[in-house]
């Protein structure tokens, strides 16, 4: 459960050691780990493992610090770990916020609209590529029941196609 202060910010999120007052990359990582603590993914693993793997995937693919920060936060609004209003006012660069919002699926939104938004926001595609790579990892999918594994495999393949990403 998220511990919200009166300001609506996650506990500890308002205190930055950076001279410009923005959250540093280690602070963003700590925030993501804190607000997703206790959550598990479909395979039953701690959700923070997924976030760390996506962030690492962005880094090894040559991503910027802003893209890595957005990777740490990419599911935070969609999963309800952070409020959209908090993110909008957060001490983060505009690009980080835009990438997180691009990655946030909206109720009733089809995959085509979701993919178009990702493609329209600079930097978001690299995060989604890393996200799909981890989500579609055969080792992760192997622990799921066959119906779920097949459904997710098709979903990720379709999204790769909509985004113009190579298989695998």
Buried (B, 14 or more C-beta within 10 A) or exposed (E): EBEBEEEEBBEEBEEBEEEEEBBBBEBBBBBBBBBBEEBEBBBEEBBBBBBBBBBBBBBEEEBBBBBBBBBBBBBBBBEEBBBBEBBEEBBBBEBBBBBBBBBBEEEEEEBEEBBBBBBEBEBBBBBBBBBBBBBBEEEBBEEBEEEEBEEBBEBBBEBBEBBEBEEE
